[in-house]
Amino acid sequence: MSAQLIFCQAENDGPELGLPGDNLDLYAVMSLFQKSKTIEEFEKNLNLEKTGINNLDLNLDKKVDFIKVITKKNGNSFTFVLQVAVNKNENQDVAVILVDKDKNGKVKMQIVGDELLYGKDYVIEPVAKSSPAKTANPAYTGDEPVQSAPAVTAVVVETVPIVQYVYSPAYVPYYPPYYYGFYPPYFAAFTVMAVGIYRHNHYYHHHGYHGGHYHGGNNVYINNRNNFNNYNNNRSRSNTVRDNSTNNRYNTNRGNSRPSASTRPSAGNSNRAGNTSASGRTRQSASPSAGTSNLNRGSSSGSNFNRGGGASSRPSAGQMGGGSRSMGGGGFGGGGGGRRR
């Protein structure tokens, strides 16, 4: 039988990982991926504030980072790498989506979190079968009471729009032209929310899939180990992220409340490149060359850092402080319809 996707409402939030990956729920990412029609659409919706899926702040500037999606293809196997430009010299892979089609036309789909962000062997895949609705009996007081849960609807992976697209003659590879400091016009670096609120908002996705840490009560393993190993040999890792993680700097948004709408950046107060913001920060940008837009296409260098020549300089976390910055529709840059900030 074909693998199936299932959706249902969760009753309770699960435990946190205690790692940076708590701010990017891979169950929610997988749900968004299977609903998308193209890779570019998936990348856009992943980074929109209104979807609320991306809450990552790997460079600790108190703003959500842009996640680009890099596609690699080997025969009938696709690797979709979710990657953040931490600064102008370092990229960090966040997770990888693996899509494989066998000789019988059966498609398997998994997402694997990077070890720095999610711990070792964090693998998630669609649940293989549906389940009926459950109704709790309020009079039952046994050791294993049944929790209420709605009926779930199964979706065959082969019918998922993005899967049909990448295996169709109409498929056109998508190469994101973005790098550190140069982002698409739709992206505004909104404020990071408290991780507890973030996880509560997305935990209902968890019952549509199964997985987690292998050997931690999870028996999900990587389907195409060769494909994953090929990716793993060339993945990008950031020394900045490693240092922040080692020194437990990614726990600052735990226990905080989410900012109100009045504290969010407004669309009409954009600080254009080269201007100083109200908090005293200065951003400078250089025009992207044709060469820089292709740096994201191939594998990373031996040091696993992808350089974005001509990208802007970004202040460190210590320089940025806690002030909000205003972003909006202004400050658009050329080259791929992106915007510098």
N, C-alpha and C positions, 0 to 999 in steps of 0.2 A: 504493500500500500504506500501511497505517497505520504510524505511528511505533511503535517497539518499545523495550522496556526489557530490558536484558540484565545478568546478574550473573555474575561469575567471580572467582576468587582471584588477586590480584596477586602477582607474584614479588618485586618490589623496591619500596621506597618511592621516590617521586619527589622532585625538588628542592623546597625551601621557597620561598614567595613572598617571604619577608623582610618581610612586612606583617602587620598585625593579623589579617587573614583566615586566616592559618595556624591560628588557634585555633577556626575554625568551618569544617569541611570541607564545602563545598557539594555535593560528590558524595554524601556521607553524608546531608546534609539532603534532597537530592532523592530518595534511596532511601527515607528515612523518610516523606517526603511521599506517595509513591506507594503505600506500604503502609498509610497511615492511612485511616480510614473517614470522619472528619469533620475540619473545621479545628480545632475545640477539642481533639480527640484528638491531632492533629499538634502543636499548641502545647504540650500537656502532655508528650508524649514527647520533644519537643525539649529540654525543660528539666529532665528527670529525670536525676539523677546516674547511675542504673544504665544508661542508654542511652549515656552518655559522649560524646554528639555535641556538646554545647555546652561550649566551653572559653574563651569570650570574657570578657575583663576590661577593658572600655573605660575605666572610671574608676579603674583601677589600685589597687583596694582588696584585691587578692590573693584575691578571691572571684569565682566565675562569675556573670555578669549574667543576669537574666531577659530572655528574648526573647519579646515578644508578637507576635501575628500579626494584622495588620489587613487586612480584605478590602475590595476595591473592585471593582465590577462595571459594565461598560459593554457592553450588548448580550450577545453570546456570549463576551465577553472578560472574564477574571478576572485581577485583580492581587492577589497576596498579599504584603504587605509585612512583612518581618521587621525588628523595631525594638527598640532598647534605650533605656531611660530612663537616661541617663548621670548626671544629677542632677535636682533638682526643677525646673530650668528648661530643660534641653536633652534632646532626643531625637536618636538617631542611627539612620538606616536602615542595616541591615547588608546585606540582599540583597532581591531581589524575585523571586517566582515568577510567571511569565506562563503562563496557560492560555488557549488560543484554539480555538474550534470554527468550522470553515468551513461553507459552505452545503451541502456534501456529507456533513457529519457527521464529518469528519476532525478529530482533536484533536491539537494540538501543545503541548508543554510544555517550558519552559526556566526556568533560574534565572540571574539576572544579579547579580553581586556589586557592592557599592558601590565606587566608585573609590577612596575613602579607605582602604578595607580590603583591596581585592583588586587595585587598579590599574585602568587603563582597559580597557574592553571585555572583561571577564571573564565569558564566557557558557558555560553547560554545558547539554547536552540529551541525551536517551537515544540510544544507538546504534541505528541503523536495522535491523540484521540480526544474526543469531546467527552463531556460528563453532564448528567442531568442536573436540574435545579435541586437544591437541598433546603428544607425548611426546618428550623430549629424547634424543638419541643420545649416550651418554657417549664413544663412540669418535670422534665427529666433532669436528674441530678447525679448521673453516673460519672465515672472517671473520664469518659471520652464523649462529652456532649457534642452534638452536631451543630455546626455553625451554619447560619443561613447563607446561601449562595445562589445566584441566578443561573439559569441554563446558559451554556456556552455554545457559540456557533463556530464550527470548524471551517477553515479556509485551506484549500489545497495549495501547497507552495508553488506548484507549477502554474497556478492561475494568478499568482501575485503580479500586479502590473509591472513592477521593476524587473522581476525575473523574466517575464515574457519579453520585455524590452531588450534586455542585454543579450538574449539568445535569438533575437529577430534580425532579419536583414536590414532593418531600419536603424539598428544600433550604431551610434556614432560615439567614439571615445570622448570623454570629457576631461580636459586638462585645466585645473584651476590656475589662473594667472596670479593669484594673490600671494603675498608674502608679508612679513612683519611691517606694520605701518601702512599697508596698502590693501584695502578691503573693498568689497562690493558696496554700492550705494545703499542697499537696504540694511546694512549692518551698522548698528549703533551699540557701542560697548556699554551695556546697561549694568546696573549695580548687582553684585552678587547677593543672593538671598541666604538666609539661615538654612543650613543643611537639613535640619529637622523638618522645616516647612517644605523644602524642596522635595525631600523623599516622600513625605506624606502626599504631596500632589501627584506623584507618579507611581505609588506602590501598587495601584490597581493593575498595572501592566504585568506584574510578576506572576499572576496566575495564568497568563497566556503562554508562558514558556517555563522551561525547567532548566536548572543548571546552577552554577556557582563555582565554588572551589572544588576541584577534583580531590577525592579522598576525604572531603569534609562533609560527608553525607550526600555527595553528588556523584553520580556514576556517568555523567556526560563526558565523553572524550572527543578529541578533535577528529573529525571524519577523514580529512585529507591531510595526513601528517607531512607528506612530501611538499605539498603546496604551502603549508604553514612554515615548514623549515626553510623553504626558499625565501619567504618573506622575512622570517626571523633573522636570517643571516645578513639582511640589509636594512633592518629597521633603524629608525632615528631615536636617539636617546639624548636628553639634555642634562648636562652636569648641574645646571641651575636647579632643575626639578629634583634631581637626586639629592642635592645638598639641602634643599628646602624640606624634602620628605624626611631625610635623615635627622634633621634638627626640629622636626615636628612643627613646622611653620604653617602647615595646611589645616590646622584645627581652629583658626581664628574666627570662622563664621559658624561655629557650633554654639548653639544656645542664644544666638542673636535673633532679633525679630526682623522680618522683611521690611524694607523701607516702604513708606507710603507713596502713593502716586505723586504727591507734591514734591518728593525728593528725587524723583526720577528725572533724567535729562529730558528737556523739551526739544521738539523738532525745530523750533525757531531760533535756538541759541547756539548754533554750531560754532565752534572755534576752528577756524580754518588753519591749514598748515602754516607754520611759521609765526602764528600769533600767540601771545601769552594769555593763558586763561586766568580766571578770577583767582584761582588758588596759587598763581605764580608759576605754573608749569609752562614750558615752552616746547612746542613740537615743530620739528623741521622735517621736510620731505624732499626727496630728489625724484626726478622723473624716472619711471621704470623703463628700462631698455628692453628690447625684444628678447635679449638673452636671459634676463632675469625671470621672465614669465615661464620659461621652460625648466627652471631649476627644480620644480616640484615633480617633473614627470618621471625621472629615473630614480634609481636607488640612491641612497645617501653615500657620502664618501667614506673613507676608512674611519674617520673620526665620528661618523654618523651625524655630522652637522651639515644641513643644507643652507648655504649662504644665499641671502637675497640681496645682492649687490645693489646699491642705490636706495636701499630701504631707509626708513627714518630711524633716528635714535630715540630710544624710549627710556624714560627715567626708571631707576630701580625702585623696588617696593618701598625702600626707606625714604626716598625723595618724594614719593607721591602723597603720603599722608592719607588722611581719611576723607578728604573732600571729594564731592561728586564732581564729575566733569560733564559739560553739556555737549551733547552730540546731536546731530540732526541731518537734514538733507543737504546742507551746504558743504563746501570743500570737496567737491567731486574732482577726481583726477582722471587723466586719460589712460588709455591702455587697458582694454578689457572691461571698461565700464566701472572700474573700481574707484574707491575713494581713499585718500590719504588721511591719516589722523595723527 
